[in-house]
Amino acid sequence: MSDTNTTPAGEVYEVFARIKKDDPHRHIGSVIAPEAELAKMYAFTLYNEWNWDHMFIIRRSDIHTLIAPK
């Protein structure tokens, strides 16, 4: 199984955001960066086309599957 969490350019970070305070967060994409501060800048720059109420990133390797498809 290949590692989908890292690339030669850095780690993969998943980007989540919501438009209104009462909306659920949704996955809007991903970025690759060598460290979290750059990942935040990349995410803001790439996905700032909407007026988000809240946006966050999470390192893909920090996401843990609870139930996997069969």
Secondary structure, 3 states (H helix, E strand, C coil): CCCCCEECCEEEEEEEEECCCCCCCEEEEEEEECCHHHHHHHHHHHHCCCCCCEEEEEEHHHCCCCCCCC
